[in-house]
Amino acid sequence: MSTTKKYDVHLMSELKSRAPRLFGIPTGVEGLDELFYTVEIENGKVRKIPLGGYPYLSVLNITGIADTGKSLMAEQFAVKQASLGYKVCFVTVETPKEFLVQSLKYRATAMGIPTEKVENNILIIDCASNARLRENLDELLDTLAYAIREYDVKSVVIDSITGLYEAKEVLARSIVRKVYNFMKKWRQTCILVSQKRSSSEELTAEAAGGYGVAHIVDGTIVLYKKLIQSKFDTSTYGLPLGSIVRLMRIDGCRMTGHDTRTFVFEITSTGLVKIKAPLEEYVKSVAVVKR
């Protein structure tokens, strides 16, 4: 009997034909698509090229404290992809399905997209109302696999991944790893929403959704809101006391290049996240106006 053991070792050249093509999946968020990059060599020099969205087949984490626009970004992504004719599966862990439908309809209208253009391309799995799915990850992933297979789903949104390990954060890492591996196996571009446990280290992935999210996913987008509460703040940001300035940072993305600066963003009066300008440029423009 042979004792030879087959090791899972491969040359890069053996695997390159299986590597997915790198391109952007439109985010639905104005100003965000241009912040991810690919590169090419031209005349011996490396040239940076905007990717045009989230990296294809990436699993990305959108995190932040409460009321920073995480769910808005997730919904904008789902509506945008659906409007382009792609099937999206939205796993709602926080909001019952009827209320999510209402929110998605509103988000589509705010984006200038007719509801009828997206309503047959967004599937909803309601873990908010179905405790069995919320508490049993294997059953949830079986349901998700059925949706992907039967409806040819291309993207998945989970809002929120944190809700799948409430009161059991010791299992967070294994749960996130299982979800991550599932998305890779089924070749899904995936957005995970996670709640930060505290506001410490505001613009990093520190404390992002417990112990497990940021270290496993392909990249993290951190959202933060700052209260204007001092004369220094009013001078720096050009906003009155009591106002809110919203900041966003891509805190790493292993699949592609990305803009590493901190950006100012807004939630518009119609309820959409919109990236405005790099923070340093915004502060400089405030200083110029004050002169």
C-alpha positions in Angstrom: 0.0 0.0 0.0 1.4 3.3 -1.0 2.2 5.8 1.8 2.6 8.7 -0.7 0.7 11.7 0.5 -0.6 14.3 -1.9 0.0 17.8 -0.7 -2.1 20.7 -1.7 0.9 22.6 -3.3 0.6 24.3 -6.7 2.8 26.4 -9.0 1.3 29.8 -9.8 1.6 29.0 -13.4 -0.7 26.0 -12.9 -3.4 28.2 -11.3 -3.3 31.3 -13.4 -6.0 30.1 -15.8 -8.4 29.7 -12.9 -7.8 33.2 -11.5 -10.9 35.5 -12.1 -10.6 38.5 -14.4 -10.2 41.7 -12.5 -12.8 44.4 -13.2 -15.1 46.7 -11.3 -18.7 46.1 -10.2 -20.5 49.4 -10.0 -21.2 50.4 -6.4 -24.2 52.6 -6.9 -22.5 55.2 -4.7 -21.5 58.4 -6.5 -17.7 59.0 -6.3 -16.8 55.5 -5.0 -16.2 53.6 -8.2 -13.1 55.6 -9.0 -11.4 54.9 -5.7 -10.5 51.3 -6.6 -7.6 50.8 -9.0 -5.9 48.3 -11.2 -2.5 48.8 -12.8 -0.7 48.0 -16.0 2.8 48.4 -17.3 3.1 51.0 -20.1 6.5 51.9 -21.5 8.2 50.3 -18.6 6.2 52.3 -16.0 3.4 51.3 -13.8 0.2 53.1 -14.7 -2.8 53.3 -12.3 -6.3 52.8 -13.9 -9.6 53.3 -12.1 -11.3 49.9 -11.7 -14.9 51.2 -12.0 -16.3 49.7 -8.8 -15.8 47.0 -6.2 -13.4 44.3 -7.4 -15.3 41.4 -9.1 -15.8 38.5 -6.8 -14.5 40.3 -3.7 -16.0 40.0 -0.3 -16.1 43.5 1.2 -17.0 44.7 4.7 -18.8 48.0 5.2 -18.5 49.0 8.9 -19.1 51.9 11.2 -21.0 53.0 14.3 -24.7 53.4 14.1 -26.3 55.8 11.6 -23.3 56.2 9.4 -24.8 55.1 6.1 -23.8 51.4 6.0 -27.2 50.0 5.0 -27.7 52.9 2.5 -24.5 51.8 0.7 -25.6 48.2 0.7 -29.0 49.1 -0.7 -27.5 51.4 -3.3 -25.3 48.5 -4.5 -28.2 46.1 -4.7 -30.4 48.6 -6.6 -27.6 49.5 -9.0 -26.7 45.9 -9.9 -30.4 45.0 -10.3 -30.9 48.0 -12.6 -28.1 46.6 -14.8 -30.0 43.3 -15.2 -28.0 41.2 -12.6 -29.7 39.2 -9.9 -28.8 40.2 -6.3 -29.7 38.3 -3.2 -30.2 40.5 -0.2 -30.0 38.7 3.2 -31.7 40.9 5.7 -30.8 40.1 9.3 -32.1 43.4 10.8 -35.2 44.5 8.9 -38.2 42.3 8.1 -38.6 41.8 4.3 -41.7 44.0 3.8 -39.9 47.0 5.3 -36.8 46.2 3.3 -38.8 46.2 0.1 -40.2 49.7 1.1 -36.6 50.9 1.6 -35.3 49.4 -1.6 -38.2 51.0 -3.6 -37.4 54.4 -2.1 -33.7 54.0 -2.7 -34.3 53.1 -6.4 -36.5 56.2 -6.9 -33.9 58.4 -5.2 -31.4 57.0 -7.6 -33.6 57.8 -10.6 -34.3 54.2 -11.3 -37.9 52.9 -11.9 -38.9 50.3 -9.4 -40.1 48.0 -12.1 -36.6 47.9 -13.5 -35.2 46.3 -10.3 -38.0 44.4 -8.5 -37.6 41.2 -10.5 -33.8 41.1 -10.0 -33.6 41.4 -6.2 -34.2 38.3 -4.1 -34.7 38.6 -0.3 -33.9 36.1 2.4 -35.5 37.2 5.6 -33.4 36.2 8.6 -34.9 39.1 10.7 -38.2 37.3 10.9 -37.0 33.7 10.6 -35.0 32.9 13.7 -34.2 29.4 12.4 -32.2 30.9 9.5 -30.6 33.5 11.7 -29.4 31.0 14.2 -28.5 28.1 11.9 -25.7 29.2 9.5 -25.7 25.9 7.6 -29.5 26.2 6.8 -29.0 29.9 5.8 -26.1 29.0 3.4 -28.2 26.1 2.0 -31.0 28.6 1.3 -28.6 31.0 -0.2 -27.0 28.3 -2.4 -30.5 27.4 -3.7 -31.2 31.1 -4.6 -27.8 31.4 -6.4 -28.3 28.2 -8.3 -32.0 28.7 -9.3 -32.0 32.4 -10.1 -28.4 32.8 -11.4 -27.5 35.3 -8.6 -24.3 37.3 -9.2 -24.0 39.4 -6.0 -25.0 38.9 -2.3 -25.6 41.5 0.4 -25.8 40.5 4.1 -27.1 43.3 6.4 -25.7 42.6 8.8 -23.2 39.9 9.3 -23.0 41.0 12.9 -26.5 39.8 13.4 -25.5 36.3 12.7 -23.4 36.0 15.8 -25.2 38.1 18.4 -24.4 37.0 21.9 -21.8 34.5 20.5 -18.9 36.6 19.4 -16.5 33.8 20.3 -17.8 32.2 17.1 -17.6 35.3 15.0 -14.4 34.4 13.2 -15.5 30.9 12.3 -18.9 32.2 11.1 -17.3 34.9 8.9 -14.8 32.5 7.5 -17.5 30.1 6.6 -19.5 32.8 4.8 -16.3 34.1 3.1 -15.4 30.6 1.8 -19.0 30.1 0.6 -19.0 33.3 -1.4 -15.7 32.3 -3.0 -17.0 28.8 -3.8 -20.2 30.2 -5.4 -18.3 33.1 -7.1 -20.2 35.9 -5.7 -19.3 39.6 -5.3 -20.5 40.2 -1.7 -21.1 43.1 0.6 -21.2 42.4 4.3 -22.5 45.1 6.6 -21.1 45.1 10.2 -21.6 47.2 13.2 -18.5 48.5 15.0 -18.5 47.6 18.7 -17.3 51.1 19.7 -16.2 54.4 18.2 -12.5 53.9 19.2 -10.1 54.0 16.3 -12.9 55.5 14.3 -11.5 55.3 10.7 -9.9 51.8 11.0 -11.5 48.4 11.0 -10.6 48.0 14.7 -13.6 46.5 16.5 -15.4 46.1 13.3 -18.3 43.7 14.0 -16.6 41.8 16.7 -13.5 39.7 16.5 -13.8 38.2 13.0 -14.7 40.4 10.1 -11.9 42.6 9.0 -9.1 40.0 9.2 -10.9 37.6 6.9 -12.7 39.6 4.2 -10.9 41.1 1.1 -11.3 44.7 2.1 -13.1 47.0 4.5 -14.8 50.4 4.1 -15.0 52.3 7.3 -17.7 55.0 7.8 -17.6 57.6 10.6 -19.5 60.6 11.7 -18.0 63.5 13.7 -20.0 65.9 15.7 -18.9 69.5 15.4 -18.6 70.6 19.0 -15.7 73.1 19.3 -14.5 76.3 17.8 -11.6 74.4 16.3 -14.0 72.0 14.6 -16.1 74.9 13.2 -13.0 76.5 11.9 -11.6 73.3 10.3 -14.8 72.0 8.7 -16.6 75.3 8.1 -19.7 73.9 9.8 -21.7 75.3 12.7 -21.7 73.8 16.2 -24.0 70.7 16.4 -23.4 69.8 12.7 -22.2 66.4 11.5 -19.3 65.8 9.2 -19.1 62.3 7.7 -15.8 60.6 6.8 -15.0 57.5 4.8 -11.9 55.4 4.3 -11.1 52.3 2.4 -9.2 50.4 5.2 -7.4 47.9 2.9 -8.3 45.9 -0.1 -6.2 42.9 -0.9 -7.6 42.2 -4.4 -6.8 45.5 -6.0 -5.3 49.0 -5.4 -7.4 51.7 -3.7 -7.2 55.3 -2.7 -5.8 55.4 0.9 -7.0 58.9 1.7 -9.8 59.8 4.0 -12.8 61.2 2.2 -15.7 63.5 3.2 -19.1 62.1 2.2 -22.7 63.1 2.7 -26.0 61.5 3.1 -28.1 63.6 0.7 -31.6 65.0 1.5 -33.0 62.1 -0.6 -31.2 59.5 1.5 -28.2 58.5 -0.7 -24.5 58.2 0.2 -22.4 60.4 -2.0 -18.5 60.7 -1.8 -17.5 64.4 -2.0 -13.8 65.1 -1.7 -10.6 64.0 0.0 -10.5 65.4 3.6 -7.4 67.4 3.0 -8.9 69.1 -0.1 -12.1 69.8 1.8 -10.3 71.4 4.7 -8.2 73.5 2.3 -11.3 74.7 0.4 -12.8 75.8 3.7 -9.7 77.8 4.5 -9.8 79.5 1.1 -13.4 80.5 1.6 -12.6 82.0 5.0 -9.9 84.3 3.6 
